[in-house]
């Protein structure tokens, strides 16, 4: 069989891996995108503003950065626009590789694989800081020790794939340890838009100069093909990051959408209303089917059947043959395929998932 793909949203590669015909219609639960879809006004807006592709964008994206700064309550020189969250991750790793200090990066695992990939790309030695299943809690002593051992630590909050949220208090303790030892903390808040606003770590930027926040605008607004993200940090850190960013890495159409997206306050409100209704409903239904579910605060759930990792792989394949694609965990350190991640979709899609799960589990 071919290798497992390292990201969700790749049904053709998964179908090929299991010898299934390409082009098969799938209900895709493997990509953590907002099922509301892009805002309804987006297509018309792009049509009206299509002429921006005839000009080079502002290389500093000042209008977009001003909009983000207003929304976050910080100075504009604390913002840097990026080509999605992936570029933000690589820029954070590149910054550390250029600084004096330990060339070691701690990564709170299991988590998104691009942190380790970015660190190794820039020649950093990587070590894992484990989250303990089944609740995927971060041990405070291990977290603080990692800040003393590494030059930089990457933390995803809420974490992908578990959906769990490290407390603000522990993040502050890590930052204080980092200040004492000269290390930085990079917190990826790609899914923070699905959590209540008071959980955002932006206020900590006023107190800690060793904090970098990464954000993605593609998850909430269901725009993965557009590639739009940003970094938040001190003005000095942003200045250093800007010196390592490729010119014009964000296209003019994407940059021009930042302001209107942030001005649309109704869309996030509708998203939160959907999620607060569907997440507990789906979680409880999965538990009634005898599955262990991690306590997620995000728009996805991580669950496992009781037994060996092979049980999860069989369940994954059974659902695939039911035309339902989940996210495998073969490429997440510490999970090794024993868990499955499912994006929370609309109620009808979630019902189809639960019906298929009930069928395949009854036939075993």
N, C-alpha and C positions, 0 to 999 in steps of 0.2 A: 504494500500500500504506500501511497505518497505520504509525505509528512503532514502533520496537522498544521493548518494555517494558524498564524500567531495573532490574528485579529478576527473579530466577528464580522458579520455581513459579507461573507464570501461563500454563498451557497454552491456555486459551480465547483469550487475546489473540494468541498465536502462531499458533494454527490460523486465526483470522480474518485475520491478516496474509497467510497463504499461500493463502487462499481455500478452506480445508478445513472440513468440516462440524463444527459445535460438538458437544460431548458425546462426541467420539471417545475411546475408551479409550487412554491413553498410559502408557508407562513413563517416569516423570519422573526424569531425571538432572540437572535444572536447579537443584534446591534442595539445599543442602549440609546435609542432616539425617542424623542417625544412623539407619541402616536397622534397628537393633534395635527402633525405636519407643519410645514412652514406657515407663517402668518398669511392670512388670505390676501392681504394687500401687496404681498411681496412681488408677485409676477408682474403686476401692473407697474409697480415702482421701478423694477429693473427695466421694463420696456421704455418708460419715460426717460430714464437716466442712462440709457445704453451708450449715448454719445461720449460718456467719460472714457470709454476704451480708446478713444482717438487721441488721448493726451497721457503723458506720463503722470502718475500720481505724485502728490507731495511726498518726498522721501521720508519725512518725519511724521506723516499722517496726523497733522496737528488738529484738524477738526475732529477726527475720530477719537484721538487721545483726550481732547477737551471734553467730549461727551462722556467718556469713561470716567474721567477725573470727577466730573460733576456728579455722576451716579454713585461714585464710591466715596465722595467727600474728601478727596486728597488733591494734591497739586498735580498739574499736568505733567511736570517733569518726573513724576513717579510712575508713569505709564509708558509701555512700549507695545505697539501693535505687532502681532506675529501672524505667520501663515499657519493658522490652526494651533492647537495645543502642542503638537509634535515639535514644531519649530521652537516654541517656548521651552520645552524640555531640553532640546539640544543646546540652546543658547545658555541655559542655566548650567549645564555640564561644561560647556566651553569656557564660561566665565571662571569656574572653579579650577579648570585645568591650567588656566593662565595665572592663577594666584600662587603666591608663596604658601607653603604649608603642606600637610600630608596629602599625598595623591591617592587618598582612599575615600570611597563613597559608600555610605550605609544606605540600604534600601529596605524600607519596611515592607515585608513580604508575607503572603502572596499579593502581588499587585500587577499593575500594567507593565508590560515588558519593555516599553520604550525607555524607561529610566536606566535600566542596566545596559541596554543597547547604546544609549547616548554616552554613558560614562565610559564604557569600553571603547567606544569610537574615539574618545579623547584621551585614552591611555590611563584611565583611572582604575585602580584596584577596587573591586566591588565585594562587599560582604553583606549578608542578610541580617535584618533585625526582625525576628519572627512575630507574627500575630498568631495567637493561640486559638485554634478551633476548639469547639464549634462556635463560640461567641466572637472569635477573632479580636480578642482584646490585646492591647499593647501594654506589656509590662513596663511600668514606669522606670524601674531600675535599669532595664535593658535599653530603654529609649535614651535616658540621660547618659548612660555609659557610651552609647553610640556617638553622641555628640562630642564626647571627649576623645574618642578613638579616631573619628573620621574628620576630613576637612569639610565634607558636605553630607547631609542626610536628606533623602527624598522620601516624602510622605504623601500619600494620596488620601484626601479627606473631602467627602466620604470616599471610602476605599473601593476601588474596582479590583476584584470582582465581588467582595463581600458586602458592600454597601454600608459598612459600619463606620462610625464616626469617632475618632480620637477626641477626647475632651479638650476644650480650650485651655483648661488649667494645665494639662500635661504638655500641650504645645508650648505654653509659656515657660514651663520648667525646662523643656528642651532648649528653648531659645536662650534662657539664662545660662544654662550649661555651655551652650555654644559661645556665648560672649566671653565666658571665663576661659575657654580653650581655643578661641579663634576659629570656630567652625560656623558654617551656614546651614540653615534649614530651608529646604525648598518644599513648599506645600502645594500640591496640585489640587486645585478646587474646580476641576472640570465639571463636576456634578453638583456643585454647591447651590446652583440655581434651583435644584429640586428640593432643597432643604429650606427651613424657615430663615429669613434674612438675618436674624440675630446670631446665626452660627457662622457667618462670614468672618474671616480673620483680618479683614482690612484694618480695623482699629489698632491691631498690634503693630502695624507698620510705624506708628508714632512712637513706639517704645523700644523697638528692637531693630537695629541696623543690619542684623544678620538674617533677616527673613525675606524670602522671595515667594510671591504668590503667582501661580499659573492659573489661567482661566481659558475656557473654551466657550465660544458662542455657538458652536455647531450642535451641541447636544440638546440644549433647551429648545432651540429654534428649528431643529431637524434639518440642518444644512450641512451634512458631512462633506458634500462635494465642493462647498464654497471655500473651506479652509480659512477660519477666522478665529483668532485667539489673542491673548495679550498677557503681559507680565506686569506685576506691581511690586515695587521695592522702593528703597531710598533713591533720591535723585542721583547720588553718586553711583550706586549700583546700576541704575538704568543707563547712565552715561557709559559705563564700561560695557554693558551688554550691547548697546547700540553700536559700539565700535566693532563688534564681532558679528553683527547681522549683515547678511547680504543685502545690497541695495535693492529697493523696490520688491521685497519678498512678498508683499501683499498687493494683490491687484486692485485697481481703482473701483471696480464694482463692489468687491467685498468691503473695502474700506468705507465706501460711501453708505453702506447699510448700517454701520455701527450706530449712528445717531438715531435713525428712525426705529431700529430694533429696540434700543433702550427707552425710547419715548412711548413705546406700546406697552402700557402698564396693564392692559386688559389681558394680554396673552399669558404672562406669568401667573396672573390670578386664576385664569381658567385652568392652567396646567396644575397648579397646586390643588385646586378643587378636585380635578380628575384623580390625581395621585393619592390624595388623602382618602378617597373613596375606594380606589382599586387596589392599592397596596395591601391593606389589611385583609381585604376580601380574598385576594389571591394567596396571600401567605397562609391564612387559616385553612383555605381549601387544600393547599399542598400538605399542610400538617395533617389534615384529616385523611389524606391518602397514605399516611405513614412515612412521610418524608421529613428529614431534619432540615430546618430552614434557618439561615443566619439572620440576626436581627438588623435588617437593612433600614437605612434612612434615605436611600436613593431610589431611582426609578427602575431598579432591577432587584432580583432576589437570587441568592445562592442557596442551592439545596443539594442534599445527597440522599440516595437510598441507603438503608442500613446494609452493611456488608462490605465487600471488597470493592476496589476501584473498578474491577471488571463489571460489577453490577451497574455502575453509572454509564460505562461505555455501551453495554447492551441496551440500557434504557435510551441512550442517545440514538443508537441505530434504530431501535424500534420506533421511536418518534419520527426519525427521518423518513422511514418507510411509510409513516402516516402523513408525510408532507409537512412536517413541523420541524424547524431547525432551531436547536438551542445552541448555547455557547459552551463548547467543551472547556475543560480546565487542564488539558494535557500539558500546556505550556506555562502554567502558573506554578512557580516553585512552592513546594509544600502541599499542593493539592493533588498533583500527579494524576489527574483524571478522575478522582473519586467524587468530585462535586460537579454540578452543572449550574450554569447561570442562565437565568431567563429574564429578558426584558419585560417590563409591565406594559401591556398594550391596552387597547380598548376592551370594553367588557365582552363583546362578541368574540373577539380573538382569544381572550383569556378563557372564555367558556370552552372554545374548541380545544384549546390546550388541555384543560382539565378533563374533558371527555376522552381525549386521546390517551392521556396518562392513565385514566381509570381502565380503559380497554386493554392497554398493553400490560398493565400490572395484573389484571385478572387472568390473562392468558398465560402467565408464567407458571 
